[in-house]
Amino acid sequence: MISFCCPSRGRPRLAKRLVDTATETQKGDTEFLFYLNDDDVNLEEYKDLLDEKHYTVGPNQSTCYSWNLMSEKAKHDVVMLMGDDVQVKTHNWDQLIVDEIKKYNDKILMVVPYDGRPKNKHLSNEPKLWPDEKLPAAHFAVHKNWINTLGFLAPVYFWHWHVDSYTQKVARKLNRCLYLPTVEFKAKKIIDDDAGKQIRRKFNIPERDQFVWTKVRDRILNADVKALKTFIESRTE
């Protein structure tokens, strides 16, 4: 029903927990597409804990690139950009997400589950199209119509940061960003985050992605919005 795309490094037990909590609560058949690094000291533990069909092993690289490589392998029409720190808490979560996307003939919708953090006062307890400020969630689902129209799941301009911010801004401009609090994907910030630290140490990535964000958020982002609008209009003719 849904394909999870999830780069993971140094956290095999969290990856296993993601698989377990998703399969325990799913209605359909979740596809897990973990991208693992061949230089990860925990690689053998990943192999012990995960079914071989759930992972691909390759060089240490951009998280954004890994998300996109895994999305190209996805067999399901609905694809989720995931982190390995997620616990899926809601029963039939996959059906609830797919049902929202099916409400649109063109299937162009970004679905943002509740991520377990304390709810802000302005957040609704009911599903709501979200035209306002950024939602507090890093994980989202889109249909392959979205991916095929833009050519990516995660915007290819970035290495790691701003992926969710960019996608949400595109979706909000289309009035197609759906906050779905009835589905909880509990995520907890990892304090001792060796995976994140090794990304930060290489190539000045946070500053690099911030620079890219300021350059693409207007002209290129609007071009992506226009491409999706054109697709939506083509399906209503």
C-alpha positions as CSV (number, residue, x, y, z in Angstrom):
1,M,0.0,0.0,0.0
2,I,2.8,2.4,1.0
3,S,6.6,2.4,0.4
4,F,8.9,3.8,3.1
5,C,12.1,5.4,1.9
6,C,14.6,5.6,4.8
7,P,18.3,6.2,4.8
8,S,19.8,4.9,8.1
9,R,23.2,4.9,9.6
10,G,24.4,3.8,13.0
11,R,20.9,3.0,14.3
12,P,20.0,-0.6,13.4
13,R,17.7,-1.1,16.4
14,L,15.7,2.0,15.5
15,A,15.3,0.8,11.9
16,K,14.0,-2.5,13.3
17,R,11.6,-0.7,15.5
18,L,10.3,1.2,12.6
19,V,9.6,-2.0,10.7
20,D,8.0,-3.6,13.7
21,T,5.7,-0.8,14.6
22,A,4.6,-0.2,11.0
23,T,3.9,-3.8,10.3
24,E,2.1,-4.3,13.6
25,T,-0.3,-1.4,12.8
26,Q,-0.7,-1.6,9.0
27,K,-3.7,-2.7,7.1
28,G,-2.0,-3.4,3.9
29,D,1.6,-4.3,2.9
30,T,4.3,-1.8,3.7
31,E,7.4,-1.8,1.6
32,F,10.6,-0.9,3.5
33,L,13.4,0.6,1.5
34,F,16.4,1.3,3.8
35,Y,19.6,2.8,2.3
36,L,22.6,1.6,4.4
37,N,26.2,2.8,4.2
38,D,28.9,0.3,3.3
39,D,31.3,2.0,5.8
40,D,28.8,1.8,8.7
41,V,30.4,0.0,11.7
42,N,26.9,-1.3,12.5
43,L,26.2,-2.7,9.0
44,E,26.4,-6.4,10.2
45,E,23.8,-5.7,12.9
46,Y,21.5,-4.2,10.3
47,K,21.9,-7.3,8.3
48,D,21.1,-9.4,11.4
49,L,18.0,-7.4,12.3
50,L,16.5,-6.6,8.9
51,D,15.2,-8.8,6.1
52,E,17.5,-8.6,3.2
53,K,14.7,-7.5,0.9
54,H,14.3,-4.3,3.1
55,Y,17.7,-2.7,2.4
56,T,20.2,-1.6,-0.1
57,V,23.9,-1.1,0.7
58,G,26.0,1.5,-1.0
59,P,28.5,4.3,-0.3
60,N,28.1,7.0,2.3
61,Q,26.4,9.8,0.4
62,S,23.8,12.6,0.5
63,T,20.7,11.7,2.4
64,C,18.6,13.5,-0.2
65,Y,20.2,11.3,-2.9
66,S,19.5,8.2,-0.9
67,W,15.8,9.1,-0.4
68,N,15.5,9.6,-4.2
69,L,17.2,6.4,-5.1
70,M,14.9,4.4,-2.8
71,S,11.8,6.2,-4.2
72,E,12.8,5.0,-7.7
73,K,12.7,1.4,-6.3
74,A,9.3,1.9,-4.7
75,K,6.6,-0.6,-5.9
76,H,3.6,1.2,-4.3
77,D,2.0,4.3,-5.7
78,V,2.2,6.2,-2.4
79,V,5.7,6.9,-1.1
80,M,6.8,8.2,2.3
81,L,10.0,10.1,3.1
82,M,11.0,8.6,6.4
83,G,13.5,8.8,9.2
84,D,14.6,5.8,11.2
85,D,13.6,7.3,14.5
86,V,9.9,7.0,13.8
87,Q,7.5,4.7,15.7
88,V,4.1,4.2,14.0
89,K,1.4,4.5,16.6
90,T,-1.9,4.5,14.7
91,H,-3.7,1.3,13.6
92,N,-4.6,1.3,9.9
93,W,-2.4,4.3,9.3
94,D,-1.6,3.3,5.8
95,Q,-5.3,3.1,4.8
96,L,-6.0,6.5,6.4
97,I,-3.2,8.1,4.4
98,V,-4.1,6.5,1.1
99,D,-7.8,7.4,1.6
100,E,-6.9,11.1,1.8
101,I,-4.8,11.0,-1.4
102,K,-7.6,9.1,-3.2
103,K,-9.9,12.0,-2.6
104,Y,-8.1,13.9,-5.4
105,N,-8.5,12.7,-9.0
106,D,-4.9,13.9,-9.8
107,K,-3.5,12.4,-6.5
108,I,-1.4,15.5,-5.9
109,L,-1.4,15.8,-2.1
110,M,1.3,16.0,0.6
111,V,0.2,14.2,3.7
112,V,1.9,15.2,6.9
113,P,1.1,12.9,10.0
114,Y,1.3,14.1,13.5
115,D,4.8,13.5,14.8
116,G,4.2,13.1,18.5
117,R,5.6,16.4,19.6
118,P,3.4,18.6,21.9
119,K,0.7,20.0,19.7
120,N,0.8,23.7,19.1
121,K,-2.4,25.7,19.9
122,H,-2.9,26.5,16.3
123,L,-2.9,22.9,15.1
124,S,-6.3,21.3,14.4
125,N,-7.4,17.9,15.9
126,E,-8.9,17.1,12.6
127,P,-7.4,16.6,9.1
128,K,-6.9,20.1,7.6
129,L,-5.4,21.5,4.4
130,W,-2.6,23.7,5.7
131,P,-1.9,27.0,3.9
132,D,-0.2,28.6,6.8
133,E,3.3,28.3,8.5
134,K,5.5,25.2,8.4
135,L,4.1,22.2,10.1
136,P,6.2,20.5,12.9
137,A,6.8,17.2,11.0
138,A,9.7,16.0,8.9
139,H,8.0,12.9,7.4
140,F,5.5,13.0,4.6
141,A,3.7,11.0,2.0
142,V,3.1,11.8,-1.7
143,H,1.7,9.8,-4.7
144,K,4.0,8.9,-7.5
145,N,2.2,11.5,-9.7
146,W,3.9,14.1,-7.5
147,I,7.3,12.3,-7.9
148,N,7.0,11.7,-11.6
149,T,5.9,15.3,-12.3
150,L,8.8,16.9,-10.5
151,G,11.3,14.1,-11.0
152,F,12.1,13.5,-7.4
153,L,10.7,12.7,-3.9
154,A,13.2,14.8,-2.1
155,P,14.2,18.1,-3.8
156,V,17.5,17.4,-5.5
157,Y,18.9,20.8,-4.7
158,F,19.8,19.9,-1.2
159,W,22.1,17.5,0.6
160,H,20.1,16.8,3.8
161,W,18.4,19.9,5.3
162,H,15.3,21.8,4.1
163,V,13.8,18.9,2.2
164,D,10.5,18.9,4.3
165,S,10.4,22.7,4.4
166,Y,10.7,23.0,0.6
167,T,8.1,20.3,-0.1
168,Q,5.7,21.8,2.4
169,K,6.0,25.2,0.8
170,V,5.3,23.8,-2.6
171,A,2.3,21.9,-1.3
172,R,0.9,24.9,0.6
173,K,1.1,27.1,-2.5
174,L,-1.1,24.5,-4.2
175,N,-3.4,24.2,-1.2
176,R,-2.5,20.6,-1.1
177,C,-0.6,20.2,2.2
178,L,-2.8,18.0,4.4
179,Y,-2.1,17.9,8.2
180,L,-3.3,14.5,9.4
181,P,-3.4,14.4,13.2
182,T,-5.4,11.1,13.2
183,V,-2.2,9.3,12.2
184,E,0.7,9.5,14.6
185,F,4.3,8.8,13.6
186,K,6.0,9.5,16.8
187,A,9.6,10.8,16.3
188,K,12.0,11.7,19.0
189,K,15.1,13.9,18.4
190,I,18.2,11.7,18.8
191,I,20.5,13.6,21.2
192,D,23.6,11.4,20.5
193,D,23.2,11.6,16.8
194,D,26.4,10.2,15.3
195,A,24.7,9.9,11.9
196,G,23.8,13.6,11.9
197,K,27.2,14.6,13.2
198,Q,29.1,12.9,10.4
199,I,26.9,14.7,7.9
200,R,27.7,18.0,9.5
201,R,31.4,17.4,9.6
202,K,31.7,16.8,5.9
203,F,31.6,19.5,3.3
204,N,30.1,22.2,5.5
205,I,26.6,20.8,4.7
206,P,24.3,22.9,6.9
207,E,25.7,26.2,5.5
208,R,25.7,24.8,2.0
209,D,22.0,23.7,2.2
210,Q,21.0,27.1,3.8
211,F,22.8,28.9,0.9
212,V,20.9,26.6,-1.7
213,W,17.6,27.2,0.1
214,T,17.9,31.0,-0.2
215,K,18.7,30.6,-3.9
216,V,16.0,28.2,-4.9
217,R,13.0,29.0,-2.7
218,D,11.6,31.6,-5.1
219,R,12.4,31.1,-8.8
220,I,12.9,27.3,-8.8
221,L,10.3,26.5,-6.1
222,N,7.7,28.5,-8.1
223,A,8.7,26.5,-11.2
224,D,7.9,23.3,-9.3
225,V,4.6,24.7,-8.2
226,K,3.8,25.6,-11.8
227,A,4.6,22.0,-13.0
228,L,2.3,20.5,-10.4
229,K,-0.5,23.0,-11.2
230,T,-0.2,22.1,-14.9
231,F,-0.5,18.4,-14.0
232,I,-3.6,19.1,-11.8
233,E,-5.2,21.1,-14.6
234,S,-4.5,18.4,-17.1
235,R,-6.5,15.9,-15.0
236,T,-9.5,18.2,-14.7
237,E,-10.0,18.8,-18.4
